[in-house]
Amino acid sequence: MRFHAPLLKGRLIKRYKRFMADVELESGETVTAHCANSGSMLSVNEPGAEVWISPATNPDRKLKYTWEMIRIGRSLVGINTSHPNALVYDAIAAGKVPELKGYAGIRREVKYGKNSRIDVLLEDDKKGLCYVEVKNVTMRRSLKAGAPVEFPDGVTARGAKHLVELSDMVKDGHRAVMFYLVQRGDGAAGVTIARDIDPAYGEALDKARAMGVEILAYGCKLTPEGITLAKPVEFLD
C-alpha cells in the first residue's frame, strides 16, 4: 500500500477526544489531524514524538489531515486502523500469505454471524470457506530486546464477539483465522495477549483456539512512502 500523496512530518502535541490529534509541522504550523484509531494507543501516543500525517483527498472534509505513523525509538509505527484490512487483503490476493493460498475467490466486508462483517472471506469449491478477521497490533510496553507486542491495548468486547463468531464458523464446518497485523518495524520477538488489560478477551481467544480457530501474525515494513506486509511473527501466547 502506497500513500496517495507525500506524508508531512511533524511533532505530536497531543491526542484528544479519541479521534483528534494536534500536530506541529516542520514549518511551525499547528494542524489538527484525524486519528483513525479508537483504541487507547498505549505506548504509541507520546507527546513530542515524530509523527507523519497525510493530506485529505476530499477538499470538503473538516479535518484536512490524517495521522498515519509515529516514530517510537528508531522505528515507525502505523496507527491508522483503516489500513490493516486492505493490507492483509492485498497480501493474500498477491499470494504473499502461504497459509492462505489456493482459494479461487476473495472478498472483503462480507456479512456473517450476528450483524457482523468478516474482514476477508476466501472461497473455493474444493477448499470451502475461510473467514479471516484482522486486528491491528501496535502496543509494545517495553522496547527491550525480546519484548513482545501485545493485543489489545484496551478492553474490547467487540473483539471477543468476533472470536465467538469465528468459532461458530468452525462449528459450521468452515475454516476461521484470527490475523494479527503488527504495524511496527522494530522487530518485536512476537505477539502475545495483554491479559492484564482485558482478561475476557484472553479467555475468549483460548476458547476460540480450542474450537479450532487458527492464529496468524505478520509484521509490516513501514516507510513514509507506504506500508507492506513483511515476514511472519511468532504468536507467543
Phi and psi in degrees as a GROMACS rama.xvg file:
@    title "Ramachandran Plot"
@    xaxis  label "Phi"
@    yaxis  label "Psi"
@TYPE xy
-107.197  142.772  ARG-2
-69.7749  146.177  PHE-3
-69.6893  -20.3076  HIS-4
-151.068  159.181  ALA-5
-57.0842  136.68  PRO-6
-76.7448  154.289  LEU-7
-105.37  134.199  LEU-8
-90.5329  141.412  LYS-9
-157.36  -164.509  GLY-10
-128.257  130.757  ARG-11
-71.0476  125.394  LEU-12
-88.7549  -54.223  ILE-13
-168.61  154.457  LYS-14
-107.072  139.165  ARG-15
-154.515  162.02  TYR-16
51.6433  29.6247  LYS-17
65.3544  -46.4777  ARG-18
-110.976  17.4062  PHE-19
-133.217  146.213  MET-20
-145.611  132.4  ALA-21
-91.6214  132.643  ASP-22
-131.571  133.232  VAL-23
-95.3305  117.083  GLU-24
-76.5497  166.723  LEU-25
-61.1963  -25.031  GLU-26
-73.5046  -12.9651  SER-27
99.8475  -12.8471  GLY-28
-72.7226  141.116  GLU-29
-104.224  127.669  THR-30
-126.008  158.752  VAL-31
-105.549  124.18  THR-32
-110.256  149.254  ALA-33
-70.9064  133.546  HIS-34
-106.131  100.879  CYS-35
-83.4009  62.135  ALA-36
-158.072  114.219  ASN-37
-90.3286  -2.63989  SER-38
-78.5895  -177.949  GLY-39
-73.2423  -22.3452  SER-40
58.5106  30.9762  MET-41
-55.9794  128.512  LEU-42
84.1785  -4.75003  SER-43
-133.313  32.6515  VAL-44
-139.823  36.3197  ASN-45
-74.9716  118.282  GLU-46
-57.3918  139.9  PRO-47
94.6206  -12.4802  GLY-48
-73.6003  154.19  ALA-49
-68.4997  131.851  GLU-50
-132.969  162.054  VAL-51
-128.542  132.341  TRP-52
-125.699  153.241  ILE-53
-110.201  144.718  SER-54
-74.198  144.73  PRO-55
-70.4553  145.479  ALA-56
-82.5099  -23.5343  THR-57
-94.1061  112.563  ASN-58
-65.6309  -18.1883  PRO-59
-91.1625  -2.98481  ASP-60
-67.9461  140.7  ARG-61
-62.5224  -48.9966  LYS-62
-94.3831  120.536  LEU-63
-84.4362  -1.63874  LYS-64
-138.491  157.751  TYR-65
-126.68  132.293  THR-66
-74.7622  122.932  TRP-67
-107.649  -45.5235  GLU-68
-143.618  158.519  MET-69
-134.566  146.035  ILE-70
-95.2208  123.464  ARG-71
-116.541  116.962  ILE-72
64.6416  -124.654  GLY-73
-99.5437  1.18181  ARG-74
-117.612  151.502  SER-75
-86.6711  146.394  LEU-76
-128.249  128.86  VAL-77
-86.975  118.111  GLY-78
-103.492  -4.77687  ILE-79
-80.6672  109.057  ASN-80
-80.8903  2.35546  THR-81
-84.1403  -9.03268  SER-82
-90.3348  -35.6741  HIS-83
-54.4503  -42.2699  PRO-84
-59.5536  -44.2581  ASN-85
-68.4102  -37.872  ALA-86
-60.9109  -46.4078  LEU-87
-69.4645  -42.5693  VAL-88
-57.088  -50.0408  TYR-89
-62.041  -39.9815  ASP-90
-66.4116  -41.8269  ALA-91
-65.1424  -45.6681  ILE-92
-61.3866  -31.3266  ALA-93
-87.1387  2.06935  ALA-94
76.3761  22.8481  GLY-95
-93.5825  3.25947  LYS-96
-119.822  92.8623  VAL-97
-54.2965  -34.3365  PRO-98
-66.5969  -17.431  GLU-99
-122.108  24.9399  LEU-100
-85.7378  161.008  LYS-101
96.0699  5.70822  GLY-102
-94.1978  142.283  TYR-103
-75.8456  -31.3109  ALA-104
-130.131  154.286  GLY-105
-145.855  132.681  ILE-106
-137.301  158.635  ARG-107
-113.912  151.701  ARG-108
52.9501  55.2721  GLU-109
-97.2278  133.087  VAL-110
-63.5109  138.361  LYS-111
-162.165  171.699  TYR-112
59.588  -143.435  GLY-113
-104.482  93.0215  LYS-114
58.0552  38.2889  ASN-115
-120.682  168.467  SER-116
-129.66  130.344  ARG-117
-80.3714  140.958  ILE-118
-64.3401  -46.0526  ASP-119
-138.332  130.959  VAL-120
-118.13  123.105  LEU-121
-102.183  139.632  LEU-122
-134.173  139.514  GLU-123
-159.643  138.006  ASP-124
-59.9662  -35.7684  ASP-125
-91.0863  -44.5301  LYS-126
-78.1665  -23.0874  LYS-127
87.4061  -150.329  GLY-128
-104.944  145.81  LEU-129
-133.906  118.294  CYS-130
-96.5905  124.546  TYR-131
-120.304  115.169  VAL-132
-100.92  130.647  GLU-133
-109.019  132.899  VAL-134
-124.621  135.91  LYS-135
-85.5213  128.309  ASN-136
-118.922  122.287  VAL-137
-131.429  -18.6174  THR-138
-77.1084  126.728  MET-139
-139.029  103.027  ARG-140
-76.6008  -13.326  ARG-141
-136.217  136.846  SER-142
-96.617  8.91895  LEU-143
-66.1687  149.848  LYS-144
-56.5898  132.74  ALA-145
91.0487  -9.5297  GLY-146
-70.699  139.793  ALA-147
-86.9666  169.21  PRO-148
-92.2864  156.995  VAL-149
-133.764  150.936  GLU-150
-139.743  139.83  PHE-151
-89.7958  171.68  PRO-152
-97.7284  5.90806  ASP-153
-164.843  170.112  GLY-154
-65.1367  131.529  VAL-155
-134.222  87.3874  THR-156
-62.9549  -33.4127  ALA-157
-63.6172  -40.6246  ARG-158
-63.9582  -39.8512  GLY-159
-65.8094  -38.2932  ALA-160
-60.9016  -41.5003  LYS-161
-62.159  -36.4782  HIS-162
-64.9893  -39.7084  LEU-163
-63.0125  -42.687  VAL-164
-70.5131  -34.1141  GLU-165
-63.9129  -40.1606  LEU-166
-61.6482  -38.8175  SER-167
-62.8836  -35.7672  ASP-168
-66.4197  -38.0499  MET-169
-64.0723  -42.0416  VAL-170
-57.2364  -35.0835  LYS-171
-81.5958  3.44125  ASP-172
94.8405  11.1431  GLY-173
-101.8  172.136  HIS-174
-95.3001  142.808  ARG-175
-139.288  137.545  ALA-176
-133.573  131.104  VAL-177
-96.8387  118.71  MET-178
-110.764  111.775  PHE-179
-94.5205  116.458  TYR-180
-101.594  115.747  LEU-181
-90.9242  105.424  VAL-182
-88.7276  55.3054  GLN-183
-135.958  148.616  ARG-184
-112.649  21.2036  GLY-185
-102.46  17.6092  ASP-186
64.3831  45.4627  GLY-187
-60.4233  150.546  ALA-188
-66.6067  -25.9275  ALA-189
171.463  -176.503  GLY-190
-110.074  136.628  VAL-191
-137.295  170.122  THR-192
-97.127  132.88  ILE-193
-82.5131  76.3854  ALA-194
-67.3254  -24.3335  ARG-195
-70.7113  -27.5087  ASP-196
-83.051  -42.7765  ILE-197
-141.525  83.4257  ASP-198
-58.8379  -34.5225  PRO-199
-64.5438  -37.4407  ALA-200
-65.3491  -42.4241  TYR-201
-59.0307  -43.2092  GLY-202
-65.3291  -40.5475  GLU-203
-64.0067  -38.0575  ALA-204
-67.3971  -41.0732  LEU-205
-58.3888  -44.3406  ASP-206
-66.0465  -40.7195  LYS-207
-64.4237  -42.8299  ALA-208
-64.5332  -37.7974  ARG-209
-64.9503  -28.2356  ALA-210
-79.9328  -15.5412  MET-211
115.16  4.95402  GLY-212
-68.1081  129.913  VAL-213
-88.3737  155.375  GLU-214
-117.955  129.686  ILE-215
-127.302  144.952  LEU-216
-140.716  131.76  ALA-217
-133.847  149.494  TYR-218
-92.1469  -179.636  GLY-219
-132.138  152.623  CYS-220
-103.504  123.5  LYS-221
-120.197  132.482  LEU-222
-139.206  165.765  THR-223
-64.2712  -10.4842  PRO-224
-90.6513  -28.0642  GLU-225
175.595  178.675  GLY-226
-130.342  133.717  ILE-227
-133.878  155.478  THR-228
-68.0649  137.658  LEU-229
-111.306  -148.687  ALA-230
-81.6985  163.464  LYS-231
-61.9679  150.278  PRO-232
-117.811  137.664  VAL-233
-67.9378  137.047  GLU-234
-92.3438  116.482  PHE-235
-95.6692  -15.8407  LEU-236
